[in-house]
Amino acid sequence: MMESDGDLLLRLRSGDERAFVTLVERYHEPMLRLALSFVPSPAVAEEVVQDTWLAVLRGLEGFEGRSSLQTWVFRILVNRARTTGTRERRSVPVADPEPAVDPARFDAAGGWADPPERWIEAAEGRMEAGKLADRIRAWMNELPARQRQVVILRDIEEMSSEEVCAVLAISDANQRVLLHRGRSRLRQLFEDEFREVR
Amino acid sequence: MRLLRGRDLVCQQAVELVTAYLEGRLSRSARRRFEAHLAGCPHCTEYLAQMRETISLTGRLAPEDLSPQMRDEFVELYRRWKSEQQ
């Protein structure tokens, strides 16, 4: 069973080196992915994450536990990435229309003209064969940065919507719009992938 | 096709409500209309199942393991920080 972040925090504070390595193993890779959605290159993302780990060590003493350890660490990361990054334009409103499904797939009355193709069983089969995860990782990188950030935190890291809003400093409504668009795009990519192999 | 009543959803509207539905953020009346639409629409039922599957598949991406070299680098980082403390 995975040790809770709370137990890990106790060990960290008592100066346990292995606790720090466990924390890094748990969050380093998702932090790199998240950082990369803010900054222009993997090398810069790597730097931001390294800086974050040092900031985490320095800040441990003062961490009051008002948020979860993960939320605290990820917030430090996002703050640093935002200061460093130029890729993300925060001012872009999320209100631009971006339909979940191509409008051409509906008839004039708004009913399906080109209904969703079935792909769930095929995807499950390929996932179990270990041949889908890399594709999904590649698709994640195709999502617009802000959608990608929310999908990483909600659907891969399984944070709550409140935690995601705190980490990214966005409103609950924006969080939901970005999540909806990101998931809708991914669903379409699954459909496209398995339409091709028919 | 079912006869549309004034407040019935069409498919194109239903697909935009999926996330709010899964998040439990629809009002009671909106949820009722959404579920009523699903009950009569196999395509939107399939669509909802595909959105759930999308979430499930994404959630199964395991973080890649740290390389032994990176592990060592972090042990090094920790020890350096520790020595600065004293």
Interface residues (C-beta under 8 A of the other chain):
Chain A: G15 E17 F20 V21 V24 E25 R26 H28 E29 P30 Q50 W53 L54 L57 R58 P99 A100 V101 P103 F106 A109 G110 G111 W112 P115 P116 R118 W119 I120 A123 E124 M127 L132 A133 I136 R137 M140 V151 D155 I156 E158 S161 R176 L179 H180 R183 S184 L186 R187 F190 E191
Chain B: M1 L4 V10 C11 Q12 Q13 V15 E16 V18 T19 A20 E23 R25 H43 C44 E46 Y47 A49 Q50 M51 E53 T54 I55 L57 T58 G59 R60 L61 A62 P63 E64 D65 L66 M70 R71 F74 V75 L77 Y78 R79 W81 K82
